[in-house]
Amino acid sequence: MARLKLHNSLTRGKQDFEPIDPSHIRIYACGPTVYSYAHIGNARMAVVFDVLSNVLRTLYPRVTYVSNITDIDDKIIAASQKTGETIDVITKKYADIYNADMRSLGVQAPDIQPRATDHIPHMIALIEELIENNHAYAADGHVLFDVPSFPAYGGLSGRNRDEQIAGARVEVASYKKDPADFVLWKPSTDNEPRWDSPWGFGRPGWHIECSAMAAEHLGLPFDIHGGGADLKFPHHENEIAQSCCAHGDKEDLSSFAKYWVHNGFVTVNGEKMSKSLGNVTLAHDLVKDHAGETLRLTLLFAHYRQPLDWTEKSITQSKKTLDRLYQNLRDVADVTADDTAEFPPSVMDALCDDLNTPKAIAALLALAKEAVETQSPALKAQIIAAGNVLGLLRQNPEEWLGYAVSDDSVDATKIEYLLQQRTEARTNNDYARSDEIRDELTAMGIAIEDTAEGTLWKKI
């Protein structure tokens, strides 16, 4: 079995992955806050952790992957007040859209997708534990985590005291004992979502949600926690503080999760995504204009920890690469795949090297080329297996390449008639007419290919 290595943000280095229980791997990734459409950076996290869970399922007999939905948050409340829609309507709408968009990118649904509002009692119990252990305090209807009570705070992000305060980016309220303290519970007005608690009617702070849901569905400690690099501080830092202090092991930061995996940022044409620049790129829009596999490959072309610059050029390159791979599969269409073949070592070695997808894709391309040259049943099976783990090559090659067209936008009868006319023109050495027919087909969005078996056509 290949040995998986992962870059652990907690130790700031690449390590051998040593599961807590090799018979059951447990992984958690922070999911979306559902008040609007997900952008391509959110999609990168979903695709990266989908590949990671696929690799783990290849190496281990059982994997439980949890990724949550945050359906209570100040941004959701603001969206409700702005649109007049109820919070339940907004969160269901955008959770459904998110899941549909991720399916378009080939992302499998997590084994468990918990919602924050279903876990309020778990959050209240966790806050009570923190107060009892002298790591949290109630003040002015709020409950706050007492950051100075946890000397190891900052261990994940490596931020010092001044950076912690600056990075919190919140106004220092009068009821805080320390500027770095963060909210676990906050009061709600009558027209805001509210639950009864020992501290009055209110709602949870954002950070407490994932601590409670991860513990409930995976138990502590679990193997891997992660998300986008933007969550490292303060969200994941706060999760560690809450969970370690509530469960009585504040000396060991890994007593919550053993490995922390963070994917890099996505820029658009070299610039950070922002509303002010008008370049926030939504997955929901992209899947309307491009095949999901093309977008997925674009996200995988860069190593997950590195920044990814999203451009039309990169999307075009991904489409060309997939066309090449699908053509390779088409070229071995008559070969029966050998289902007993092992998973391709070159691809697995790349993926086990800290999920090196660029190297894995290069290995897949070499494998596909060799399969065409050798017409090998084993290599064909390996291409398919590698594609499944990467979430690629899941369509019929004929359909992907446009040879099997069934939609009403193409008049197949007319095309076949024109091809017959072209064949007759070529037989009569009337190459001018032959070229005219080719041009007419091109104008219809049809490409033709002359082969030993006859002329083939496909939709461009």
DRENDO-1510 file (C-alpha; in Angstrom, 1 decimal, always signed):
<recs>
REC; n; res; u; v; w
REC; 1; MET; +0.0; +0.0; +0.0 .
REC; 2; ALA; +1.3; +3.5; -0.9 .
REC; 3; ARG; +2.1; +5.7; +2.1 .
REC; 4; LEU; +0.1; +8.9; +2.2 .
REC; 5; LYS; +2.0; +12.1; +3.1 .
REC; 6; LEU; +0.1; +15.3; +3.9 .
REC; 7; HIS; +1.2; +18.8; +4.8 .
REC; 8; ASN; +0.0; +19.3; +8.3 .
REC; 9; SER; -0.7; +23.0; +9.0 .
REC; 10; LEU; -0.5; +22.3; +12.7 .
REC; 11; THR; +3.2; +21.2; +12.5 .
REC; 12; ARG; +3.9; +23.3; +9.3 .
REC; 13; GLY; +5.5; +20.3; +7.5 .
REC; 14; LYS; +4.8; +17.3; +5.4 .
REC; 15; GLN; +4.2; +14.1; +7.5 .
REC; 16; ASP; +3.4; +10.5; +7.0 .
REC; 17; PHE; -0.4; +10.1; +7.6 .
REC; 18; GLU; -0.8; +7.8; +10.6 .
REC; 19; PRO; -4.5; +7.2; +11.1 .
REC; 20; ILE; -6.0; +7.0; +14.6 .
REC; 21; ASP; -7.8; +3.9; +13.6 .
REC; 22; PRO; -6.8; +2.4; +10.2 .
REC; 23; SER; -10.1; +0.6; +9.9 .
REC; 24; HIS; -12.0; +3.9; +10.0 .
REC; 25; ILE; -10.7; +7.3; +8.7 .
REC; 26; ARG; -12.6; +10.4; +9.9 .
REC; 27; ILE; -12.4; +13.7; +8.1 .
REC; 28; TYR; -14.1; +17.1; +8.5 .
REC; 29; ALA; -14.1; +20.1; +6.2 .
REC; 30; CYS; -15.8; +23.5; +6.8 .
REC; 31; GLY; -18.7; +23.9; +4.3 .
REC; 32; PRO; -20.5; +27.0; +3.0 .
REC; 33; THR; -22.5; +29.7; +4.8 .
REC; 34; VAL; -25.7; +29.6; +2.7 .
REC; 35; TYR; -26.8; +33.2; +2.1 .
REC; 36; SER; -25.7; +33.5; -1.5 .
REC; 37; TYR; -24.0; +31.6; -4.4 .
REC; 38; ALA; -20.7; +29.9; -3.8 .
REC; 39; HIS; -17.6; +31.4; -5.6 .
REC; 40; ILE; -14.9; +29.4; -7.3 .
REC; 41; GLY; -12.7; +29.5; -4.1 .
REC; 42; ASN; -15.5; +27.7; -2.2 .
REC; 43; ALA; -15.6; +25.2; -5.1 .
REC; 44; ARG; -11.9; +24.6; -4.8 .
REC; 45; MET; -12.2; +23.5; -1.2 .
REC; 46; ALA; -15.0; +21.1; -2.2 .
REC; 47; VAL; -13.1; +19.6; -5.1 .
REC; 48; VAL; -9.8; +19.2; -3.1 .
REC; 49; PHE; -11.5; +17.4; -0.2 .
REC; 50; ASP; -13.5; +15.3; -2.6 .
REC; 51; VAL; -10.2; +14.1; -4.2 .
REC; 52; LEU; -8.7; +13.6; -0.7 .
REC; 53; SER; -11.6; +11.5; +0.4 .
REC; 54; ASN; -11.4; +9.5; -2.8 .
REC; 55; VAL; -7.7; +8.8; -2.2 .
REC; 56; LEU; -8.4; +7.8; +1.4 .
REC; 57; ARG; -11.2; +5.4; +0.3 .
REC; 58; THR; -8.7; +3.8; -2.1 .
REC; 59; LEU; -6.2; +3.2; +0.7 .
REC; 60; TYR; -8.5; +2.4; +3.7 .
REC; 61; PRO; -11.6; +0.2; +4.2 .
REC; 62; ARG; -13.9; +2.9; +5.6 .
REC; 63; VAL; -14.0; +6.7; +5.5 .
REC; 64; THR; -16.5; +9.1; +7.0 .
REC; 65; TYR; -16.4; +12.5; +5.5 .
REC; 66; VAL; -18.3; +15.3; +7.2 .
REC; 67; SER; -18.8; +18.8; +5.7 .
REC; 68; ASN; -21.3; +21.1; +7.3 .
REC; 69; ILE; -23.8; +23.7; +6.2 .
REC; 70; THR; -23.8; +27.0; +8.2 .
REC; 71; ASP; -27.5; +28.1; +8.2 .
REC; 72; ILE; -27.4; +30.6; +11.0 .
REC; 73; ASP; -25.1; +33.6; +10.6 .
REC; 74; ASP; -25.2; +37.4; +10.6 .
REC; 75; LYS; -24.8; +37.4; +6.8 .
REC; 76; ILE; -27.9; +35.2; +6.5 .
REC; 77; ILE; -29.9; +37.5; +8.8 .
REC; 78; ALA; -28.8; +40.5; +6.7 .
REC; 79; ALA; -29.8; +38.7; +3.5 .
REC; 80; SER; -33.2; +38.0; +5.0 .
REC; 81; GLN; -33.7; +41.6; +6.0 .
REC; 82; LYS; -32.7; +42.8; +2.6 .
REC; 83; THR; -34.8; +40.5; +0.5 .
REC; 84; GLY; -37.8; +40.0; +2.8 .
REC; 85; GLU; -37.4; +36.2; +2.4 .
REC; 86; THR; -37.4; +34.1; +5.6 .
REC; 87; ILE; -34.2; +32.6; +6.8 .
REC; 88; ASP; -35.4; +29.1; +6.2 .
REC; 89; VAL; -36.3; +29.9; +2.6 .
REC; 90; ILE; -32.9; +31.5; +2.0 .
REC; 91; THR; -30.8; +28.8; +3.5 .
REC; 92; LYS; -32.7; +26.0; +1.8 .
REC; 93; LYS; -32.5; +27.7; -1.6 .
REC; 94; TYR; -28.7; +28.3; -1.4 .
REC; 95; ALA; -27.9; +25.0; +0.2 .
REC; 96; ASP; -29.7; +23.2; -2.7 .
REC; 97; ILE; -28.0; +25.4; -5.3 .
REC; 98; TYR; -24.6; +24.8; -3.7 .
REC; 99; ASN; -25.1; +21.0; -3.7 .
REC; 100; ALA; -26.3; +21.1; -7.3 .
REC; 101; ASP; -23.3; +23.2; -8.4 .
REC; 102; MET; -20.9; +20.9; -6.7 .
REC; 103; ARG; -22.5; +17.9; -8.3 .
REC; 104; SER; -21.9; +19.6; -11.6 .
REC; 105; LEU; -18.2; +19.7; -10.7 .
REC; 106; GLY; -18.2; +15.9; -9.9 .
REC; 107; VAL; -18.1; +16.5; -6.1 .
REC; 108; GLN; -19.8; +13.6; -4.3 .
REC; 109; ALA; -22.0; +14.5; -1.4 .
REC; 110; PRO; -20.2; +14.2; +2.0 .
REC; 111; ASP; -21.2; +11.1; +4.0 .
REC; 112; ILE; -22.8; +13.6; +6.5 .
REC; 113; GLN; -23.8; +17.2; +5.9 .
REC; 114; PRO; -24.9; +18.5; +9.3 .
REC; 115; ARG; -26.7; +21.9; +9.6 .
REC; 116; ALA; -25.8; +24.2; +12.4 .
REC; 117; THR; -29.4; +24.9; +13.4 .
REC; 118; ASP; -29.9; +21.1; +14.1 .
REC; 119; HIS; -27.0; +21.3; +16.7 .
REC; 120; ILE; -27.9; +24.2; +19.0 .
REC; 121; PRO; -28.2; +21.9; +22.1 .
REC; 122; HIS; -24.7; +20.5; +21.3 .
REC; 123; MET; -23.3; +24.0; +21.1 .
REC; 124; ILE; -25.0; +25.1; +24.4 .
REC; 125; ALA; -23.5; +22.0; +26.1 .
REC; 126; LEU; -20.1; +22.8; +24.8 .
REC; 127; ILE; -20.3; +26.4; +26.0 .
REC; 128; GLU; -21.3; +25.2; +29.4 .
REC; 129; GLU; -18.3; +22.9; +29.6 .
REC; 130; LEU; -16.0; +25.9; +28.7 .
REC; 131; ILE; -17.6; +28.1; +31.4 .
REC; 132; GLU; -17.2; +25.2; +34.0 .
REC; 133; ASN; -13.5; +24.8; +33.0 .
REC; 134; ASN; -12.9; +28.5; +33.4 .
REC; 135; HIS; -12.3; +29.1; +29.7 .
REC; 136; ALA; -15.4; +31.2; +29.0 .
REC; 137; TYR; -17.5; +33.8; +30.8 .
REC; 138; ALA; -20.9; +35.4; +30.4 .
REC; 139; ALA; -21.2; +39.2; +30.1 .
REC; 140; ASP; -24.0; +41.5; +29.0 .
REC; 141; GLY; -26.1; +38.6; +27.4 .
REC; 142; HIS; -23.0; +37.3; +25.6 .
REC; 143; VAL; -20.7; +34.3; +26.3 .
REC; 144; LEU; -17.1; +34.8; +25.3 .
REC; 145; PHE; -14.1; +32.6; +25.1 .
REC; 146; ASP; -11.3; +33.7; +27.4 .
REC; 147; VAL; -8.3; +33.6; +25.1 .
REC; 148; PRO; -5.6; +34.3; +27.7 .
REC; 149; SER; -6.8; +31.2; +29.6 .
REC; 150; PHE; -5.4; +29.2; +26.7 .
REC; 151; PRO; -1.7; +29.9; +26.4 .
REC; 152; ALA; -1.3; +27.7; +23.3 .
REC; 153; TYR; -3.7; +30.0; +21.4 .
REC; 154; GLY; -2.1; +30.8; +18.0 .
REC; 155; GLY; -0.5; +27.4; +17.7 .
REC; 156; LEU; -2.1; +26.7; +14.3 .
REC; 157; SER; -1.7; +30.0; +12.6 .
REC; 158; GLY; +1.6; +31.0; +14.3 .
REC; 159; ARG; +0.2; +34.4; +15.0 .
REC; 160; ASN; +1.6; +36.3; +18.0 .
REC; 161; ARG; -0.4; +38.3; +20.5 .
REC; 162; ASP; -0.5; +41.5; +18.5 .
REC; 163; GLU; -1.4; +39.7; +15.2 .
REC; 164; GLN; -4.2; +37.8; +17.0 .
REC; 165; ILE; -5.8; +41.0; +18.1 .
REC; 166; ALA; -5.4; +42.7; +14.7 .
REC; 167; GLY; -6.5; +39.6; +12.8 .
REC; 168; ALA; -9.7; +39.3; +14.8 .
REC; 169; ARG; -11.0; +42.4; +12.9 .
REC; 170; VAL; -13.8; +43.1; +15.4 .
REC; 171; GLU; -14.5; +46.1; +17.5 .
REC; 172; VAL; -13.4; +45.7; +21.1 .
REC; 173; ALA; -16.7; +45.6; +23.1 .
REC; 174; SER; -16.9; +46.9; +26.6 .
REC; 175; TYR; -18.0; +43.5; +27.9 .
REC; 176; LYS; -14.8; +41.8; +26.8 .
REC; 177; LYS; -12.1; +41.0; +29.4 .
REC; 178; ASP; -9.5; +40.9; +26.6 .
REC; 179; PRO; -9.4; +42.3; +23.1 .
REC; 180; ALA; -8.8; +38.8; +21.6 .
REC; 181; ASP; -11.7; +37.2; +23.3 .
REC; 182; PHE; -14.3; +35.9; +20.8 .
REC; 183; VAL; -18.1; +35.3; +21.0 .
REC; 184; LEU; -19.5; +31.9; +21.7 .
REC; 185; TRP; -23.1; +33.0; +22.2 .
REC; 186; LYS; -24.8; +36.3; +21.5 .
REC; 187; PRO; -28.2; +37.8; +22.3 .
REC; 188; SER; -30.9; +38.0; +19.6 .
REC; 189; THR; -33.6; +40.6; +19.1 .
REC; 190; ASP; -37.3; +39.5; +18.8 .
REC; 191; ASN; -37.1; +39.6; +15.0 .
REC; 192; GLU; -33.8; +37.6; +14.8 .
REC; 193; PRO; -33.4; +33.8; +15.0 .
REC; 194; ARG; -33.3; +32.9; +18.7 .
REC; 195; TRP; -33.0; +29.9; +21.0 .
REC; 196; ASP; -33.4; +29.7; +24.7 .
REC; 197; SER; -30.2; +29.2; +26.7 .
REC; 198; PRO; -28.9; +29.6; +30.2 .
REC; 199; TRP; -27.8; +33.1; +29.1 .
REC; 200; GLY; -31.1; +34.2; +27.6 .
REC; 201; PHE; -32.6; +34.0; +24.2 .
REC; 202; GLY; -29.9; +34.2; +21.5 .
REC; 203; ARG; -27.9; +32.4; +18.9 .
REC; 204; PRO; -24.4; +30.8; +18.6 .
REC; 205; GLY; -21.3; +32.5; +17.4 .
REC; 206; TRP; -19.8; +31.1; +14.2 .
REC; 207; HIS; -16.8; +29.3; +15.6 .
REC; 208; ILE; -18.6; +27.1; +18.1 .
REC; 209; GLU; -20.7; +25.5; +15.3 .
REC; 210; CYS; -18.0; +23.3; +13.8 .
REC; 211; SER; -16.5; +22.3; +17.1 .
REC; 212; ALA; -19.9; +21.0; +18.2 .
REC; 213; MET; -20.8; +19.3; +14.8 .
REC; 214; ALA; -17.3; +17.7; +14.4 .
REC; 215; ALA; -17.4; +16.2; +17.9 .
REC; 216; GLU; -21.0; +14.9; +17.5 .
REC; 217; HIS; -20.5; +13.2; +14.2 .
REC; 218; LEU; -16.8; +12.1; +14.3 .
REC; 219; GLY; -15.9; +11.9; +18.0 .
REC; 220; LEU; -12.6; +13.3; +19.3 .
REC; 221; PRO; -9.9; +13.2; +18.2 .
REC; 222; PHE; -10.5; +12.6; +14.5 .
REC; 223; ASP; -8.0; +12.3; +11.7 .
REC; 224; ILE; -8.2; +15.3; +9.4 .
REC; 225; HIS; -9.8; +18.8; +9.6 .
REC; 226; GLY; -9.5; +21.4; +6.9 .
REC; 227; GLY; -10.9; +24.0; +4.6 .
REC; 228; GLY; -9.7; +27.1; +2.8 .
REC; 229; ALA; -6.5; +28.9; +3.9 .
REC; 230; ASP; -8.7; +31.9; +4.9 .
REC; 231; LEU; -10.2; +29.8; +7.7 .
REC; 232; LYS; -6.9; +29.1; +9.4 .
REC; 233; PHE; -7.3; +32.3; +11.5 .
REC; 234; PRO; -9.5; +33.0; +13.3 .
REC; 235; HIS; -12.0; +30.2; +12.6 .
REC; 236; HIS; -9.9; +27.1; +12.9 .
REC; 237; GLU; -7.7; +28.6; +15.6 .
REC; 238; ASN; -10.8; +29.2; +17.6 .
REC; 239; GLU; -12.1; +25.7; +17.0 .
REC; 240; ILE; -9.0; +24.2; +18.4 .
REC; 241; ALA; -9.1; +26.5; +21.5 .
REC; 242; GLN; -12.8; +25.7; +22.2 .
REC; 243; SER; -12.5; +21.9; +21.7 .
REC; 244; CYS; -9.2; +21.4; +23.5 .
REC; 245; CYS; -10.3; +23.5; +26.5 .
REC; 246; ALA; -13.8; +22.0; +26.7 .
REC; 247; HIS; -12.6; +18.4; +26.6 .
REC; 248; GLY; -9.8; +18.9; +29.1 .
REC; 249; ASP; -6.7; +18.5; +26.9 .
REC; 250; LYS; -5.4; +22.0; +26.4 .
REC; 251; GLU; -1.7; +20.9; +26.3 .
REC; 252; ASP; -2.1; +18.9; +23.1 .
REC; 253; LEU; -3.4; +20.9; +20.1 .
REC; 254; SER; -3.9; +17.7; +18.2 .
REC; 255; SER; -6.4; +16.4; +20.7 .
REC; 256; PHE; -9.2; +17.9; +18.5 .
REC; 257; ALA; -7.9; +16.9; +15.0 .
REC; 258; LYS; -4.5; +15.3; +14.2 .
REC; 259; TYR; -3.9; +16.7; +10.8 .
REC; 260; TRP; -5.0; +20.1; +9.4 .
REC; 261; VAL; -5.2; +20.5; +5.6 .
REC; 262; HIS; -5.7; +23.9; +4.0 .
REC; 263; ASN; -6.1; +24.7; +0.3 .
REC; 264; GLY; -4.7; +27.9; -1.2 .
REC; 265; PHE; -6.5; +31.0; -2.4 .
REC; 266; VAL; -8.0; +31.6; -5.8 .
REC; 267; THR; -7.3; +34.8; -7.7 .
REC; 268; VAL; -9.0; +35.9; -10.9 .
REC; 269; ASN; -6.8; +37.2; -13.7 .
REC; 270; GLY; -4.1; +37.9; -11.1 .
REC; 271; GLU; -6.3; +39.8; -8.7 .
REC; 272; LYS; -7.9; +38.9; -5.4 .
REC; 273; MET; -11.6; +38.3; -5.7 .
REC; 274; SER; -13.6; +41.2; -4.3 .
REC; 275; LYS; -16.9; +42.9; -4.8 .
REC; 276; SER; -15.2; +46.2; -5.3 .
REC; 277; LEU; -13.3; +44.9; -8.3 .
REC; 278; GLY; -16.4; +43.2; -9.6 .
REC; 279; ASN; -14.5; +39.9; -10.2 .
REC; 280; VAL; -16.2; +37.6; -7.8 .
REC; 281; THR; -16.5; +34.4; -9.9 .
REC; 282; LEU; -19.4; +32.2; -9.1 .
REC; 283; ALA; -19.5; +28.5; -9.6 .
REC; 284; HIS; -23.2; +28.8; -10.4 .
REC; 285; ASP; -22.4; +30.9; -13.4 .
REC; 286; LEU; -19.4; +28.9; -14.6 .
REC; 287; VAL; -21.3; +25.6; -14.8 .
REC; 288; LYS; -23.7; +27.2; -17.2 .
REC; 289; ASP; -20.9; +28.0; -19.7 .
REC; 290; HIS; -18.5; +25.1; -19.2 .
REC; 291; ALA; -18.6; +21.4; -18.6 .
REC; 292; GLY; -18.2; +20.5; -15.0 .
REC; 293; GLU; -15.2; +18.3; -15.6 .
REC; 294; THR; -13.4; +21.1; -17.4 .
REC; 295; LEU; -13.9; +23.3; -14.3 .
REC; 296; ARG; -12.8; +20.5; -12.0 .
REC; 297; LEU; -9.6; +19.9; -13.9 .
REC; 298; THR; -8.8; +23.6; -13.9 .
REC; 299; LEU; -9.1; +23.5; -10.1 .
REC; 300; LEU; -6.8; +20.5; -10.0 .
REC; 301; PHE; -4.1; +21.7; -12.3 .
REC; 302; ALA; -2.4; +23.6; -9.5 .
REC; 303; HIS; -1.2; +22.0; -6.3 .
REC; 304; TYR; -3.9; +22.4; -3.7 .
REC; 305; ARG; -1.7; +24.4; -1.3 .
REC; 306; GLN; -0.6; +26.8; -3.9 .
REC; 307; PRO; -2.4; +29.9; -5.1 .
REC; 308; LEU; -4.6; +29.3; -8.2 .
REC; 309; ASP; -5.1; +32.0; -10.8 .
REC; 310; TRP; -8.5; +31.6; -12.5 .
REC; 311; THR; -8.4; +32.6; -16.2 .
REC; 312; GLU; -10.2; +31.8; -19.4 .
REC; 313; LYS; -6.9; +30.6; -20.7 .
REC; 314; SER; -6.6; +28.0; -17.9 .
REC; 315; ILE; -10.2; +26.8; -18.6 .
REC; 316; THR; -9.3; +26.4; -22.3 .
REC; 317; GLN; -6.2; +24.4; -21.5 .
REC; 318; SER; -8.2; +22.1; -19.3 .
REC; 319; LYS; -10.7; +21.5; -22.1 .
REC; 320; LYS; -7.9; +20.6; -24.5 .
REC; 321; THR; -6.4; +18.2; -22.0 .
REC; 322; LEU; -9.7; +16.5; -21.4 .
REC; 323; ASP; -10.3; +16.3; -25.1 .
REC; 324; ARG; -7.0; +14.5; -25.5 .
REC; 325; LEU; -7.7; +12.1; -22.7 .
REC; 326; TYR; -11.2; +11.3; -24.0 .
REC; 327; GLN; -9.7; +10.8; -27.5 .
REC; 328; ASN; -7.3; +8.3; -26.0 .
REC; 329; LEU; -10.2; +6.4; -24.4 .
REC; 330; ARG; -12.0; +6.5; -27.7 .
REC; 331; ASP; -8.9; +5.0; -29.4 .
REC; 332; VAL; -9.1; +2.0; -27.0 .
REC; 333; ALA; -12.9; +1.7; -27.2 .
REC; 334; ASP; -12.6; -1.9; -28.6 .
REC; 335; VAL; -10.3; -3.0; -25.8 .
REC; 336; THR; -12.0; -4.7; -22.8 .
REC; 337; ALA; -10.6; -3.2; -19.6 .
REC; 338; ASP; -9.0; -5.7; -17.3 .
REC; 339; ASP; -10.8; -5.1; -14.0 .
REC; 340; THR; -8.1; -7.1; -12.1 .
REC; 341; ALA; -5.4; -4.5; -12.8 .
REC; 342; GLU; -3.9; -2.7; -9.9 .
REC; 343; PHE; -4.4; +1.0; -9.4 .
REC; 344; PRO; -1.7; +2.8; -11.5 .
REC; 345; PRO; +1.3; +3.3; -9.2 .
REC; 346; SER; +2.5; +6.4; -10.9 .
REC; 347; VAL; -0.8; +8.2; -10.2 .
REC; 348; MET; -1.1; +6.9; -6.7 .
REC; 349; ASP; +2.5; +7.9; -5.8 .
REC; 350; ALA; +1.7; +11.4; -7.0 .
REC; 351; LEU; -1.6; +11.6; -5.0 .
REC; 352; CYS; +0.1; +10.2; -1.9 .
REC; 353; ASP; +2.7; +12.9; -2.1 .
REC; 354; ASP; +0.6; +15.5; -0.4 .
REC; 355; LEU; -2.2; +15.2; -3.0 .
REC; 356; ASN; +0.0; +16.3; -5.9 .
REC; 357; THR; -2.7; +16.5; -8.6 .
REC; 358; PRO; -0.5; +18.2; -11.3 .
REC; 359; LYS; +1.9; +15.3; -11.1 .
REC; 360; ALA; -1.0; +12.8; -11.0 .
REC; 361; ILE; -2.5; +14.4; -14.2 .
REC; 362; ALA; +0.8; +14.2; -16.0 .
REC; 363; ALA; +1.1; +10.5; -15.0 .
REC; 364; LEU; -2.5; +10.0; -16.3 .
REC; 365; LEU; -1.6; +11.6; -19.6 .
REC; 366; ALA; +1.4; +9.4; -20.0 .
REC; 367; LEU; -0.6; +6.3; -19.1 .
REC; 368; ALA; -3.3; +7.2; -21.7 .
REC; 369; LYS; -0.7; +7.6; -24.4 .
REC; 370; GLU; +0.8; +4.2; -23.6 .
REC; 371; ALA; -2.6; +2.6; -23.5 .
REC; 372; VAL; -3.3; +3.7; -27.1 .
REC; 373; GLU; +0.1; +2.5; -28.3 .
REC; 374; THR; -0.1; -0.9; -26.7 .
REC; 375; GLN; -3.9; -1.4; -26.7 .
REC; 376; SER; -3.5; -2.9; -23.2 .
REC; 377; PRO; -6.6; -4.0; -21.3 .
REC; 378; ALA; -4.7; -3.4; -18.0 .
REC; 379; LEU; -3.7; +0.2; -18.9 .
REC; 380; LYS; -7.3; +1.0; -20.0 .
REC; 381; ALA; -8.5; -0.2; -16.6 .
REC; 382; GLN; -5.9; +1.9; -14.9 .
REC; 383; ILE; -6.9; +5.1; -16.8 .
REC; 384; ILE; -10.5; +4.6; -15.7 .
REC; 385; ALA; -9.5; +3.9; -12.1 .
REC; 386; ALA; -7.3; +7.0; -11.9 .
REC; 387; GLY; -10.0; +9.1; -13.5 .
REC; 388; ASN; -12.5; +8.0; -10.9 .
REC; 389; VAL; -10.3; +9.0; -8.0 .
REC; 390; LEU; -9.6; +12.4; -9.7 .
REC; 391; GLY; -13.3; +12.8; -10.6 .
REC; 392; LEU; -12.5; +12.8; -14.3 .
REC; 393; LEU; -13.3; +10.8; -17.5 .
REC; 394; ARG; -16.7; +9.8; -16.2 .
REC; 395; GLN; -18.5; +10.5; -19.5 .
REC; 396; ASN; -18.9; +8.6; -22.7 .
REC; 397; PRO; -15.9; +9.6; -25.0 .
REC; 398; GLU; -18.2; +9.6; -28.0 .
REC; 399; GLU; -20.5; +12.1; -26.3 .
REC; 400; TRP; -17.7; +14.2; -24.8 .
REC; 401; LEU; -16.0; +14.5; -28.2 .
REC; 402; GLY; -19.3; +15.3; -30.0 .
REC; 403; TYR; -19.6; +12.1; -32.0 .
REC; 404; ALA; -22.8; +10.9; -30.3 .
REC; 405; VAL; -25.1; +13.9; -30.5 .
REC; 406; SER; -28.7; +13.4; -29.5 .
REC; 407; ASP; -30.0; +17.0; -28.9 .
REC; 408; ASP; -32.4; +18.8; -31.2 .
REC; 409; SER; -29.9; +21.5; -32.1 .
REC; 410; VAL; -28.3; +19.2; -34.7 .
REC; 411; ASP; -30.0; +18.1; -37.9 .
REC; 412; ALA; -28.4; +14.7; -38.3 .
REC; 413; THR; -30.3; +13.9; -41.5 .
REC; 414; LYS; -29.0; +17.0; -43.2 .
REC; 415; ILE; -25.5; +16.3; -42.1 .
REC; 416; GLU; -25.5; +12.8; -43.4 .
REC; 417; TYR; -26.9; +14.1; -46.7 .
REC; 418; LEU; -24.1; +16.7; -47.0 .
REC; 419; LEU; -21.5; +14.1; -46.2 .
REC; 420; GLN; -22.9; +11.9; -48.9 .
REC; 421; GLN; -22.7; +14.8; -51.4 .
REC; 422; ARG; -19.1; +15.5; -50.2 .
REC; 423; THR; -18.1; +11.8; -50.8 .
REC; 424; GLU; -19.5; +12.0; -54.3 .
REC; 425; ALA; -17.7; +15.2; -55.0 .
REC; 426; ARG; -14.4; +13.7; -53.8 .
REC; 427; THR; -15.0; +10.6; -56.0 .
REC; 428; ASN; -15.5; +12.9; -59.0 .
REC; 429; ASN; -12.4; +14.9; -58.0 .
REC; 430; ASP; -14.6; +18.0; -57.5 .
REC; 431; TYR; -12.5; +19.3; -54.6 .
REC; 432; ALA; -14.0; +22.8; -54.8 .
REC; 433; ARG; -17.4; +21.4; -54.0 .
REC; 434; SER; -16.0; +19.2; -51.3 .
REC; 435; ASP; -14.4; +22.2; -49.6 .
REC; 436; GLU; -17.7; +24.1; -49.9 .
REC; 437; ILE; -19.5; +21.3; -48.1 .
REC; 438; ARG; -16.9; +21.2; -45.4 .
REC; 439; ASP; -17.3; +25.0; -44.9 .
REC; 440; GLU; -21.1; +24.6; -44.8 .
REC; 441; LEU; -20.7; +22.0; -42.1 .
REC; 442; THR; -18.3; +24.1; -40.1 .
REC; 443; ALA; -20.8; +27.0; -40.2 .
REC; 444; MET; -23.4; +24.6; -38.7 .
REC; 445; GLY; -20.9; +23.8; -35.9 .
REC; 446; ILE; -19.9; +20.4; -37.2 .
REC; 447; ALA; -16.4; +19.1; -37.6 .
REC; 448; ILE; -15.6; +16.2; -39.8 .
REC; 449; GLU; -12.8; +13.6; -39.8 .
REC; 450; ASP; -11.9; +11.4; -42.7 .
REC; 451; THR; -10.8; +7.9; -41.5 .
REC; 452; ALA; -10.2; +4.5; -43.1 .
REC; 453; GLU; -13.7; +3.5; -42.0 .
REC; 454; GLY; -15.3; +6.6; -43.6 .
REC; 455; THR; -16.1; +10.2; -42.7 .
REC; 456; LEU; -17.0; +10.8; -39.0 .
REC; 457; TRP; -18.7; +14.0; -37.8 .
REC; 458; LYS; -19.0; +15.6; -34.4 .
REC; 459; LYS; -20.5; +18.7; -32.9 .
REC; 460; ILE; -17.9; +21.4; -32.2 .
</recs>
